[in-house]
Amino acid sequence: MLSTPDYSHFTGQDYEKIYEPSEDTFLFLDALEKDINFLNNLKPEIVVEIGPGSGLVINFLAKHLKDARKTFFIAADINKDACLATQLTSYKNNNDINIINCDLIEPLMDRLKNKVDVLLFNPPYVVTESEELGSRGLQAVWAGGADGRHVMDRVFNQLNKILTKNGAFYLVALKQNNIDDIEIYLSNLGFKMDIIMNRRAGIENLFILKFTRK
């Protein structure tokens, strides 16, 4: 079993500003561990996480990828406190993560065009009213709008411009996000979907999905 990155530096006060590692976070880690042979064989040169929160997920790969020292890691978050948190987690775990405070990866799109080998995203997936969207604070980590898909769909429409030919996109999704519809939507964009893991956590039915080109 691969170890979880150290996040003992966080306190309850920190979690008033950033997303506290929860069931979805640890399911994501379990799924990446399950898929670690695929990831090692991919030999990613660039790994990007959108919305890292505490930084556990991207630090997990930085810690456990076989050739991690040859990989360029980028974490982008709209919440500046999450950027600082990810930076602290990278320092605590002796990892080199490049962090940017921005909306998705918009400022990097030209530079990263078809260069990202692994894209990680635990999005705001909770179904909410549209007026709850647009926050740059803690609300941004969970408010997903109608079907919880508002932010997801923005990323879906950029995938063909982001991933390399053999790249992989890992996504956390909720059953209410309509997994079948996500599969059809991305299939129409040229991607196939694999369910890496599925787990019920309280009232939530969580999925870790992987998308690669057909």
N, C-alpha and C positions, 0 to 999 in steps of 0.2 A: 504493500500500500504506500503510495506516494504521500509525503508529508505536506500538510497545509502550511503556507507561508505564515510567519510570525506576525500577528496583528495585536499583540498584547499592549502595544503603546497607546491604543485608543481607550478613551473613557466615555462615560455616559454623556458628557458634555459634547464630545465629538459627534456622537450619533444624533445630536440635535441639529447637526448641519450636514451630515452625510448619511448615506444609506448603510445601516448596520448589516454586516454579513448575516444572511438568513438562509432559509431552506433552499431558495433558488440559487443562491451563491454556491452553496456546498453541492447541490446537484450539478451545477456547471463544472465544478472541480472534478466530481466523480466521472462525468461524461468525458472530460478532457483526458483523465487518467485512462479510461476505457479505450480512448482513441489515440493513445500516446504513440503506438507503433506507426499508425498512419502519419501522424505529425512528424515523427522522427524521419520516416522515409521521404516525406515531402521536403525536408531540409529547408525550412522557410528562411528566406533572407530578411523579410519584413513581416512583422506581426503587429497588428493594430487592434486596440480595444477602444470602442466607443462607450463612454459612460462607465469608467472603471470604479467609481465610488471609492471604496476603501483601498482598492488596488490589489485585492487578493487574487483575482483571476489571472491577470497578466503577469503578476509576480509568480504565480504557480507555474506558468509555462517558462518564464525566465529561469526558474529554479530547476525545472525537470527536463526541458528539451535537451537532447543529447549534445547538440552543437550550439547551445544557447549563446555562447560568447561570440559566435559568428552571425548572430541574428540581431537585427535592429528593431527594438521594441518602441512602439509609440502608444501613448494613452491620451485620449482627448475627452474632455468633459466640460460641459457648459457651466458647471458649478465650480467656482474657484476653490471652495473648501475641499471638494473631492480631488482636485488637482494637487493640493497641498497634502492631502491624506495619502494619495497614491505615491507621492514623492517620499513621504515618511516611511511608507511600507517598503518601498524599493531600497531605501537606505538601511532599514532594519534587517533586510534580507540579503544585503550585499548584491543587489541587482542594478543594472543600468537601464532605466526606463526613461524615455524622452516624453515629456508631458507638455500638453498644450491646452490652454483654456479657450475653448471655442465651441460652436454649434456643430455637432456631428464632426466631420473632418473637412468642412467647407474650405478653410484657408489652404488646405494641403491637396485638394483635388487635382490640380494641374501637376504638381510634383509627384504625386503618388499614382498617377493614371496607369492602371494595369500593372502595378508593381507590388501589390499587397498579396502575400501568400496565404496569410491567415487573418481573417477578420472576426473579432469577438464582439458580441453585443447582447447584454442583458438589458433590454429596453424598458421604458415605462409602459407596462402592458395592461395595467388595470383599466377597466372600462369606466370612463368618467364623462361628465358633461364637458362640452367644448370650452366653456369659460374657465375651466380649471387648467387649460393648456397655457404654455408660454412662460412658465416660471423659470428662473435661473437658480432657484434655491432648492430646498429639499423636496418640494412638491414635484419638481421636474423628474425625480427618479421613479415616480409611480403613475402619474396622470397620463393615460394613453388615449383619451378621447373616445369617440364612438368605436366600439369593437376593440378598444385598446390598441389600435393599429396606426394612429396618427404619425408617430415618429418612425415606427417600423417601415411603413410604406415609403417614407422619404428615403430610407436606406436601400430598400428593395430596388427602387428606381435608379440607384447609382451603382448597383453591384457590377454591372458589365463594364463600368469605367474604373472600378476599384481593383477587382481581383485579377491575378495573373491567370494564364491559361489553365493551370492545374490548381489554382487557389481554392480555399475552402472558407465558407462563412458559417460560423456557429452562432445560433440564436436561441435565447430563452423565450419560450412562449407559453401562454395559458390556453387551456381548452377553449375558453370564451373568445379567444382571438380568431377562432375558426381555422384550425390547422389544415383542413382539407382545402379551404379557399387559398390559404397561403401557398400550399403546394401547387395548386393550379396557376396561381398568379405568377409564381417564380418559374414554373415550367414554361409558361408562355414567354418568359425572358431568357430561356435557354438553360435552366438549372434543374437538376434532380435533387430530391429531398430524401434524407435518411433520418429516421428517428433514432438518435443515439441513446437517449434515456427518457423515461416517463415515470413520474412519481407523484403521488398525492400527498400534499402537505396541508393538513387541515381542510379548509373548504376549497383550496386551490389544487387544480390538476395541472402539474407543470410538465413541460416538454423541453428537451434539448434537441434542437434540429440542426442538421448539417446540410449545407447546400454546396454542390460542386457542379461544374459545367457538364452537360450531357455529352 
